Every structure is written in structure tokens, then in C-alpha cells.
Amino acid sequence: MWEELRLQVFFLCLGAALWSAAAAATHRGSGPRERGHRRHLSLHRHRERGKEGQVLHRSKRGWVWNQFFVIEEYTGPDPVLVGRLHSDVDSGNGNIKYILSGEGAGTIFVIDDKTGNIHATKTLDREEQAQYTLTAQAVARDTNKPLEPPSEFIVKVQDINDNPPEFLHGPYYARVAEMSNVGTSVIKVTATDADDPTYGNSARLVYSILQGQPYFSVEPQTGIIRTALPNMDREARQEYDVVIQAKDMGGHMGGLSGTTQVKITLTDVNDNPPKFAQGVYAMAVSEDKVPGEEVGRLKARDPDLAENGLVDYRILEGDGMNFFEITKDSETQEAVVKLKKPVDFETKRSYTLKVEASNPHVDPRFATWGPYKDTTIVKISVEDADEPPTFMAPSYNFEVEENAPAGTLVGRVHAKDTDIMNNPVRYMIPRYTDLEEFFTINTEDGIIKTTRPLDREAQSWHNISVSAAEIGGHHQDAKVRVNIKVKDVNDNAPEFATQNEVLVCENVNSTASIFVIRKGFSRLSQDVYHLPIEINDNGVPPLSSTNTLIIRVCSCDSKDTILSCNVEPFILSAGLSTGALIAILACIVILLAIVVLFVALRRQKKEPLIVFEEEDIRENIITYDDEGGGEEDTEAFDIATLQNPDGANGFLPRKDIKPELQYPMRPGLRPIGNSVDVDDFIKTRISDADNDPTAPPYDSIQIYGYEGRGSIAGSLSSLESVTTDSDLDYDYLQSWGPRFKKLADLYGTKDSADDNS
């Protein structure tokens, strides 16, 4: 590529040199007036006569100029000659100076002010700026006065092939359906060339495919990529990497090129049917499985994607169509075989199903490639399970006569083991179905018998259950319902259903079916009659009983309406009704209750129990007058007796209870008068109190009048300690309520006195 570029530059430089030589020859007048693209404007002189008779010479402007060109990217050692400016007024004596202005004047383009030659001092790039507008003017060298008006000209940068094509939007991604026809358009790629499209072939591009054959092709002029191979299968290969080249110079040698990548993906179509991996699938199910449980799974594979790869399943035929069903797992696209009805190993040990898998969505373009379905065989074997025994009947109904003796045969239930082992069966009656244990069953043969006589009148039906389990099995049992009817026998004599009295009006000859023999009754003489009646039944054997019918004579009005059946109203006043009598009796009872209550209250006030008021401070106040003498200090007497000495003559019982025994006055004692000896009196009362078990627990004032005897320890009295200083604070007694008011006053008074002192 660089060799071609150097060759082009060489030819351009050669042309420029030839053009410069031709311009120099024209300047010397040794060449034609017009050569190549140059143009010569001749100078016309006109003579005019002035006012003073002088002949004036006015010269018109005449430029030798053209549109100039300069080759871009020139890298030669000398500045490039762009062109030459020449005016007709220039006689060649050097009196004219050429001036250049405009775009790039003085920097990119310079002019020889004597000859008018213009050179480019820098390398130009057409892609950066394609042309420059300049202005030239001829002035007098000595005065710098313009000799000609300024004139514009353009310098165009001539393009060379220095820019390769570029794919500005690459890399590209495209999709095309698999199995597309040859020539199906996939995508169009476009490259751009920065060179001048109007000059030469520098920007004329041609596309070609470098990678991706033989699957794809590209149109040289448009860049459209098309499929080139029929029946491209996505399942065989899904993605292709294609490389496209764009080359300028029309694709000829020496042109520049650029490439881009195109990733083409084949999209899916439904061109594959589902296919089972196996021709026969084997499954197994235990006979103890319940309907709805899964038996097994199978899957038909479809390599297509999305809805093109969806598969539906169904059972076409087979002896297991009534026992099995097929559903589809939407996530895994598997066929799920489920149990539809229970199976029995002892009845049938294997089943066969023919299963079909098909596509629900078929592409009509490929319908002729079908059919889009496949079939397989599913063989299901039934496995034996340890099942509980099976009763020969769904339920049993038996009859037994009431009052039959214990051990009477009721009936027999029978169950058998349906497994291959055919184990013996054990029977039992669950106790919760026969709580009173009326029946028993033989564990080996299932014979049911009674344990005691049954009473139909108490319970006419007995509903029990019998369970059967295999001996040596997995303790699985089966239950059956047994309904036992108690048959009636004539074991109850007839009797009145109720014991209600029969009422009969005293002035009526008959009532119901009991006929009255006499013409009338008198309730005053007899109001109740007892009539024995014998009742017989027709049972086998026949039974009879005698019952007494009570007939009461009642008072009735003229319409035979019973008014009263009691005899009391005739004894009382005839003018009082039953309601009035009841009201009178109620009032009497209430008055008696009020009187009794009033008397009880008065007696309670006169003879109150021995209680003490809250303010009485006589409870067990013990007075210490001197040092004590042991246990004798606690001898005390009831000061209440001193308050009533006359009461000492006799025994004072408790007023709250009635004493069971009363002790008589001891012999030798005589009544004590008003002048009684206090010391003898106290001793007597102490002895009576100690020996009297009925004496009330009265509180008493203990008085110690003399020194006790037998006390070894010193005095325990605190009477003397009150004068000692104490650090105890008794102010809290003030807040203890009325019960401690006395103590609070005593100690509070002392404290107050001490404070005042």
C-alpha cells in the first residue's frame, strides 16, 4: 500500500514540475499564451487626450491566474509551488510588488513579491480543509499604492488515497431463522471513507467476506449479508462469526481496506419432533399405594426452544388405562405417571401403557417434515405389600334372645390374609366398643358369645367392632362392624304405665271405662278409693300382675269441671276460697316469724355475751408492787367478783354456752355476807376457777400484794426502769390508732415532761 502511495506522490510531483516549467516559459514570452488550465488576460491600452493636450495612458488590469491545486500530504524537501500570479502592468523592471492575503497567507502560503510565485510551506490535509480562499494585489514597490484592485482566487487541496474505509457501527449482531432459504437477507453493513468521493476512486468501496463462508455471502456494492447455505440447523450450530471487508479504489490493487465483525445467531423454529430416549420404560408400584400417588416419570426430548419445544403426553391404549393416568410437570416437561385406582397384587401383577408425546404447536412451513410426535411403552409391575386381613363381609348382623345364659352363641365373623403368605388371623373386640363387656370372641375362629344375660328392655341393640390382625405380620389390623339385636321374650308382667290418680266427680255416675256402681259419693265420708286391677298379657308364657288404681272423689260444677279434690275446704268456712286460705296461712307464718325474731333480739340485749369494748383497758393488766417470787406472782383473781361480792354465794355459769355439768357448792362453805374476808374470798375464787372446766377465759387484773416465794432470779419488773434514760423513740405510737392510744398518751406525756424540764 505504501509503495502505491509513493508512486502516486511521484507522479503528482512530476506534474507539478512540468506545470512550473510551463509557467516560467510563459513568463518569458517563449510559449503560447494559453497552456493547460491557465488563462492569459491581455492588457489593452487606450489613449486619451487630456485637457492640456497630453495623451493619457490608462492601463486595464490583466492577471495571469487560474484556480490553483496543491497535492495533500506532500512530504518533499522543498516547498510545493502552488502557482504564479502576473499582472499586465508588470513590465519586468521590478517596480511592482505582489501582496497575498486571506486564509493561510504568510503561514501556509507565501508569495514571491517580485515574481508572484506562490508556494505551500506546510503539508496539507484535504480531510482537515479541502480549499483555501486567498486575495492577491499588485502595488507600486516605492509607494505601496495599489496598481490594480485586489482579486480573489482559490487554492484547492488535491486528494490522495490516504484514508482507509471504516465501519463506524461495528461490530454487528444479527439473527436469522434456522432452515432459511438461500439468499435470505440477514443484515446490511456500511463503511465510510474520508477521501474525496468526487476525485478518482479513493472513496469508491467494494465489500467482500473474509470469514463466514460457505454459510453467508455479502453483496459487493451494498454490503448486504445473505444466507448462502440451505438448511442451516440451529440444533447443530447456533452462532456464526462473520468478517466483512470494505476496500477503496474500487477494490483494485493499491486500495486501502477496513474490516468489521458480524455475529449471526440462528433463531429456533419447530423443525424437530419430540423423541423418547427408550422404546420401553419399566416402573413399579406397591399395592398399598393410594390413588394420586406418583408411580414414575418419563420424558420425550425436543431440542427446539420455548413453545417449539413444548411436549404434551397422553395414554393411547393399554390394560392399565383404568388404573393409571398421566400428567405433565410444566417445569421439567416430564410425563408423571400416577395411580388412578388401587391395584391388587393378588389380582393382577403387571400393567402395560402406550404413551404418546406430541408438540402442541406445529409450524406449517415444516408440517411436511412431521409427524411431530413419538410413542413408547410403559410396563408397570405391582409389588406385594403386607396388607391387613380382609373380612368376608362389610358388616355383620346377629340376633340373640334376651335373658339367654352366659356363653350363648351370637355369631361368627371371618377374615383372611390376602397376601401370598396367607398368615393365620387373630380376632379381638376393642373394649371401647363394648365397655360393659357383654360379649367375648374366640381369637382363633371369630366366634362371638355372650358373657351374661342381656335385657332387651335396657338395651335392644349392641353395636360393637371386631378387629382382625395377622399373626406374625406388621401388626396391621382390619375392623368390621357387628350389629347384635336382642330378641324380646315375655319376661315382664303388664302393669300400669303411670301411677296417676283417677279423678271422678262426686255427682257423676261414671268416668272413662271405670263404671261406678253406686249413685253418688260423699267426700266427707270417703274421698279416696283403692281399686285392685289384674292385668294379663298374651305372651308365651302368659304373665299377669295386680295393680291398684287410686280413685279420688272431687267436687265439680254443673259442667263437670273439677273444682277441688281436697276435703279441707268443707271443714273451714264455706265463704273462703283456696287462694284466700293460702294467703291467710302465709300471713300467719310471717307474723310468727317476726315475733320470734323480736323475742330473740330482746333476749340477746338483756343477756349479752361476755365481751369487752374497744376502750376497756383491763385486759391482763399485771400490777407489780414489789419484787416477785417466781410462779406465785401469777396468782390472780377476777376483780369483777369484787365489784359484785354478792355473787360469790353461788356458781356463775358462762352466758355464751350452756354448761354440761354444774358443780355444787363445796361442803363447808357458807354464804359470804357483806363483811366477807377478802383474803379468804380470793383464795376460794382462785380454787373454784382452777377446778371449773366451764369457766370462761376472762381477762383479769393480776394484783401482787406481797413478796413471792422461791424466786432465785432477781426482779424482772420494768417499773423502776421508767425513770432511767432511754434512747427509744415512741413517737410512732401516735400513728398506731386508737388501740394504742393509752400507751401513746403515757409515753408521750413522759416525753413531753422531760422535754419541758
Residue pairs with C-beta under 8 A, 6 or more apart in sequence:
1 254
1 256
4 161
4 253
4 254
5 160
5 161
5 162
8 160
8 161
9 71
9 73
9 74
9 75
9 160
12 71
12 74
12 158
12 160
13 71
13 74
13 76
16 71
16 80
16 81
19 36
19 81
20 81
22 31
22 35
22 36
22 38
23 38
23 83
23 84
25 31
26 32
26 33
26 35
26 38
26 40
26 64
27 84
27 86
27 115
33 40
33 42
34 40
37 66
37 67
38 64
38 65
38 66
39 64
39 65
39 66
40 62
40 64
41 61
41 62
41 63
41 64
41 88
42 62
42 88
43 59
43 60
43 62
43 88
43 89
44 60
45 57
45 58
45 59
46 57
46 58
47 55
47 56
47 57
48 55
48 56
48 58
49 55
49 56
50 56
59 88
59 89
60 88
61 87
61 88
61 89
61 148
61 149
61 151
62 87
62 88
62 89
63 85
63 86
63 87
63 88
63 136
63 148
63 151
64 84
64 85
64 86
64 87
65 83
65 85
65 86
65 136
65 151
65 153
66 83
66 153
67 153
67 154
67 156
68 82
68 83
68 118
68 153
68 154
68 155
68 156
69 82
69 155
69 156
69 157
69 158
70 80
70 82
70 120
70 124
70 155
70 156
70 157
70 158
71 80
71 157
71 158
71 160
72 123
72 124
72 125
72 126
72 157
72 158
72 159
72 160
72 162
73 123
73 124
73 125
73 160
73 162
74 80
74 120
74 123
74 124
75 123
79 110
79 119
79 120
79 121
80 119
80 120
81 117
81 118
81 119
82 109
82 118
82 119
82 120
82 155
83 117
83 118
83 155
84 115
84 116
84 117
84 118
85 98
85 111
85 116
85 118
85 136
86 116
87 96
87 98
87 116
87 138
87 147
87 148
89 96
89 138
89 147
89 148
90 96
90 116
90 138
94 114
94 141
95 140
95 141
95 142
96 138
96 139
96 140
96 141
96 147
97 113
97 114
97 138
97 139
97 140
97 141
97 144
98 111
98 112
98 113
98 114
98 115
98 116
98 136
98 137
98 138
99 111
99 113
99 136
99 137
99 138
99 139
100 106
100 109
100 110
100 111
100 118
100 134
100 135
100 136
101 134
101 135
101 137
101 150
102 132
102 133
102 134
102 135
102 152
103 132
103 133
103 134
104 132
104 134
105 111
105 134
105 135
107 121
107 122
108 120
108 121
108 122
108 124
108 132
109 118
109 119
109 120
109 121
109 132
109 134
109 155
110 118
110 119
110 121
111 117
111 118
111 119
111 136
112 118
112 119
116 136
118 134
118 155
120 155
124 157
125 157
126 157
126 158
126 159
126 160
126 195
126 196
127 162
127 163
127 194
127 195
129 157
130 156
130 157
130 196
131 154
131 155
131 156
131 157
132 154
132 155
132 157
133 152
133 153
133 154
134 152
134 153
134 154
134 155
135 150
135 151
135 152
135 153
136 150
136 151
136 153
137 146
137 148
137 149
137 150
137 151
138 146
138 147
138 148
139 145
139 146
139 147
140 147
158 199
159 195
159 196
159 199
159 200
159 202
160 195
160 202
161 195
161 200
161 201
161 202
161 248
161 249
161 254
161 255
161 256
162 195
163 193
163 194
163 195
163 202
163 256
164 193
164 248
164 256
164 257
164 258
165 191
165 192
165 193
165 205
165 246
165 247
165 248
165 256
165 257
165 258
166 191
166 192
166 193
166 194
166 258
167 189
167 190
167 191
167 244
167 246
167 258
167 259
167 260
168 190
168 191
168 192
169 189
169 190
170 189
170 260
170 261
170 262
171 260
171 261
171 262
171 263
172 187
172 189
172 260
172 261
172 262
172 263
173 262
173 263
173 265
174 186
174 187
174 225
174 262
174 263
174 264
174 265
175 264
175 265
175 266
175 267
176 184
176 186
176 227
176 264
176 265
176 266
176 267
177 184
177 266
177 267
177 269
178 232
178 233
178 234
178 235
178 266
178 267
178 268
178 269
178 271
179 231
179 232
179 233
179 269
179 271
179 366
180 227
180 232
181 227
181 230
182 226
182 227
182 228
182 229
182 230
183 226
183 227
183 228
184 226
184 227
185 224
185 225
185 226
186 216
186 225
186 226
186 227
186 262
186 264
187 224
187 225
187 262
187 264
188 222
188 223
188 224
188 225
189 207
189 218
189 223
189 225
189 244
189 260
189 262
190 223
191 205
191 207
191 223
191 246
191 258
191 260
193 202
193 203
193 205
193 248
193 256
194 203
195 202
195 203
195 248
196 202
196 203
197 203
197 204
201 248
201 249
201 250
201 252
201 255
202 248
202 249
203 248
204 248
204 249
204 250
205 246
205 247
205 248
206 220
206 221
206 246
206 247
206 248
206 250
206 251
207 218
207 219
207 220
207 221
207 222
207 223
207 244
207 245
207 246
208 218
208 220
208 244
208 245
208 247
208 251
209 216
209 217
209 218
209 225
209 242
209 243
209 244
209 245
210 243
210 244
210 245
210 259
211 241
211 242
211 243
212 240
212 241
212 242
212 243
212 262
212 264
213 228
214 228
214 229
215 227
215 228
215 229
215 232
215 240
215 242
216 225
216 226
216 227
216 228
216 229
216 240
216 242
216 264
217 225
217 226
217 227
217 228
218 224
218 225
218 226
218 244
219 226
220 251
223 244
223 246
225 242
225 244
225 262
225 264
232 266
233 266
233 271
234 266
234 267
234 268
234 269
235 272
235 303
235 304
237 266
238 265
238 266
239 263
239 264
239 265
239 266
240 263
240 264
240 265
240 266
241 261
241 262
241 263
241 264
242 261
242 262
242 263
242 264
243 259
243 260
243 261
243 262
244 259
244 260
244 261
244 262
245 257
245 258
245 259
246 257
246 258
246 259
246 260
247 255
247 256
247 257
248 255
248 256
248 257
249 255
249 256
268 304
268 305
268 306
268 308
268 309
269 304
269 308
269 363
269 365
269 366
270 304
270 308
270 359
270 361
270 362
270 363
270 366
270 372
271 304
271 363
271 366
271 369
272 302
272 303
272 304
273 302
273 359
273 370
273 371
273 372
273 373
273 374
274 300
274 301
274 302
274 311
274 357
274 358
274 359
274 372
274 373
274 374
275 300
275 301
275 302
275 374
276 298
276 299
276 300
276 301
276 357
276 374
276 375
276 376
277 299
277 301
278 298
278 376
279 376
279 377
280 376
280 377
280 378
280 379
281 296
281 298
281 376
281 377
281 378
281 379
282 378
282 379
282 381
283 295
283 296
283 337
283 378
283 379
283 380
283 381
284 295
284 296
284 380
284 381
284 382
284 383
285 293
285 295
285 339
285 343
285 380
285 381
285 382
285 383
286 382
286 383
286 384
286 385
287 342
287 343
287 344
287 345
287 382
287 383
287 384
287 385
287 387
288 385
288 387
289 295
289 339
289 342
289 343
290 339
290 342
291 338
291 339
291 340
291 341
291 342
292 338
292 339
293 338
293 339
294 336
294 337
294 338
295 324
295 337
295 338
295 339
295 380
296 337
296 378
296 380
297 329
297 334
297 335
297 336
297 337
298 334
298 335
298 337
298 355
298 376
298 378
299 311
299 332
299 333
299 334
299 335
300 311
300 313
300 335
300 357
300 374
300 376
302 308
302 309
302 310
302 311
302 333
302 359
303 309
304 359
307 360
307 361
308 359
308 361
308 363
309 333
310 333
310 359
310 360
310 361
311 328
311 333
311 357
311 358
311 359
311 360
312 328
312 357
312 358
312 359
312 360
313 326
313 328
313 335
313 355
313 356
313 357
314 326
314 355
314 356
314 358
315 321
315 324
315 325
315 326
315 353
315 354
315 355
315 356
316 354
316 355
316 356
316 375
317 353
317 354
318 351
318 352
318 353
318 354
318 378
319 351
319 352
320 351
320 352
320 353
320 380
321 353
322 340
322 341
323 339
323 340
323 341
323 343
323 351
324 337
324 338
324 339
324 340
324 351
324 353
324 380
325 337
325 338
325 340
326 335
326 336
326 337
326 338
326 355
327 335
327 336
327 338
328 334
328 335
328 336
329 336
335 355
335 357
337 353
337 378
337 380
343 351
343 382
344 382
344 418
345 382
345 383
345 384
345 385
346 384
346 418
346 419
346 420
348 382
349 381
349 382
350 379
350 380
350 381
350 382
351 379
351 380
351 382
352 377
352 378
352 379
352 380
353 377
353 378
353 379
353 380
354 375
354 376
354 377
354 378
355 375
355 376
355 377
355 378
356 373
356 374
356 375
357 373
357 374
357 375
357 376
358 372
358 373
358 374
359 372
359 373
362 370
362 372
384 419
384 420
385 419
386 419
386 470
386 473
386 474
386 476
387 417
387 418
387 419
387 476
388 468
388 469
388 470
388 473
388 476
388 477
388 478
389 415
389 416
389 417
389 418
389 425
389 468
389 469
389 470
389 477
389 478
390 415
390 416
390 418
390 478
391 413
391 414
391 415
391 468
391 478
391 480
392 414
392 415
392 416
393 413
393 480
394 480
395 480
395 481
395 482
395 483
396 411
396 413
396 466
396 480
396 481
396 482
396 483
397 482
397 483
397 484
397 485
398 410
398 411
398 448
398 482
398 483
398 484
398 485
399 484
399 485
399 486
399 487
400 408
400 410
400 450
400 454
400 484
400 485
400 486
400 487
401 408
401 486
401 487
401 489
402 453
402 454
402 455
402 456
402 457
402 486
402 487
402 488
402 489
402 491
403 453
403 454
403 455
403 489
403 491
404 450
404 453
404 454
405 450
405 453
406 450
406 451
406 452
406 453
407 449
407 450
407 451
408 449
408 450
409 447
409 448
409 449
410 439
410 448
410 449
410 450
410 484
411 447
411 448
411 482
411 484
412 445
412 446
412 447
412 448
413 427
413 441
413 446
413 448
413 466
413 468
413 480
413 482
414 446
415 425
415 427
415 446
415 468
415 478
415 480
416 422
416 425
417 423
417 424
417 425
417 470
417 473
419 470
423 470
423 471
423 472
423 473
424 444
424 470
424 471
425 446
425 468
425 469
425 470
425 471
426 443
426 444
426 468
426 469
426 470
426 471
427 441
427 442
427 443
427 444
427 445
427 446
427 466
427 467
427 468
428 441
428 443
428 466
428 467
428 469
429 439
429 440
429 441
429 448
429 464
429 465
429 466
429 467
430 465
430 467
430 479
431 437
433 463
433 464
433 465
434 462
434 464
437 451
438 450
438 451
438 452
438 454
438 462
439 448
439 449
439 450
439 451
439 462
439 464
439 484
440 448
440 449
440 450
440 451
441 447
441 448
441 449
441 466
442 449
446 466
446 468
448 466
448 482
448 484
454 462
454 486
455 486
456 486
456 487
456 488
456 489
457 492
459 486
460 485
460 486
460 488
461 483
461 484
461 485
461 486
462 483
462 484
462 486
463 481
463 482
463 483
463 484
464 481
464 482
464 484
465 479
465 480
465 481
465 482
466 479
466 480
466 482
467 477
467 478
467 479
467 480
468 477
468 478
468 479
468 480
469 475
469 476
469 477
469 478
470 476
490 537
490 539
490 540
490 541
490 542
490 543
491 543
492 543
493 535
493 537
493 543
493 544
493 545
494 535
494 536
494 537
494 543
494 544
494 545
495 535
495 545
495 547
496 535
496 547
496 549
499 550
501 550
501 551
501 552
502 511
502 512
502 514
502 549
502 550
502 551
502 552
503 511
503 551
503 552
503 554
503 562
503 565
504 511
504 514
504 516
504 521
504 551
504 552
504 553
504 554
505 511
505 553
505 554
505 555
505 556
505 560
505 562
506 520
506 521
506 522
506 523
506 553
506 554
506 555
506 556
507 520
507 556
508 516
508 556
508 560
509 516
509 519
510 516
514 531
514 549
514 551
521 553
522 553
523 553
523 554
523 555
523 567
523 570
524 567
524 570
526 553
527 552
527 553
527 565
527 567
528 550
528 551
528 552
528 553
529 550
529 551
529 552
529 553
530 548
530 549
530 550
530 551
531 548
531 549
531 550
531 551
532 546
532 547
532 548
532 549
533 546
533 547
533 548
533 549
534 544
534 545
534 546
535 544
535 545
535 546
535 547
536 542
536 543
536 544
537 543
537 544
552 565
553 565
554 562
554 563
554 564
554 565
555 562
555 563
555 564
555 565
556 562
556 563
557 563
564 578
566 578
568 581
569 576
569 578
569 581
572 581
576 584
607 655
608 655
609 655
609 656
610 654
610 655
610 656
610 696
610 698
612 618
612 619
612 699
614 738
614 739
615 738
617 742
618 639
618 699
618 701
619 699
620 699
620 700
620 701
620 702
621 701
621 702
622 636
622 701
622 702
622 704
623 701
623 702
623 703
623 704
624 633
624 704
624 717
624 719
625 704
625 705
626 704
626 706
626 707
627 707
627 708
627 711
627 714
627 715
627 717
628 704
628 707
628 708
628 711
628 715
628 716
628 717
629 707
629 708
629 709
629 710
629 711
630 708
630 709
630 710
630 711
630 712
631 710
632 708
632 709
632 710
633 702
633 704
633 708
633 711
634 702
635 686
635 702
636 686
636 700
636 701
636 702
636 703
637 682
637 685
637 686
637 689
637 700
637 703
638 685
638 689
638 698
638 700
639 700
639 701
639 703
640 698
641 647
641 648
641 681
641 685
642 678
645 672
645 674
645 676
645 681
648 672
648 676
648 681
648 684
648 685
649 671
649 672
650 665
651 662
651 663
651 664
651 665
653 659
653 662
653 694
654 694
654 695
654 696
656 696
657 694
659 694
660 694
661 694
663 691
663 692
669 684
672 681
688 695
689 695
722 750
730 743
730 744
730 747
730 748
730 751
731 748
731 751
733 740
733 743
733 744
733 747
733 748
734 744
734 748
736 744
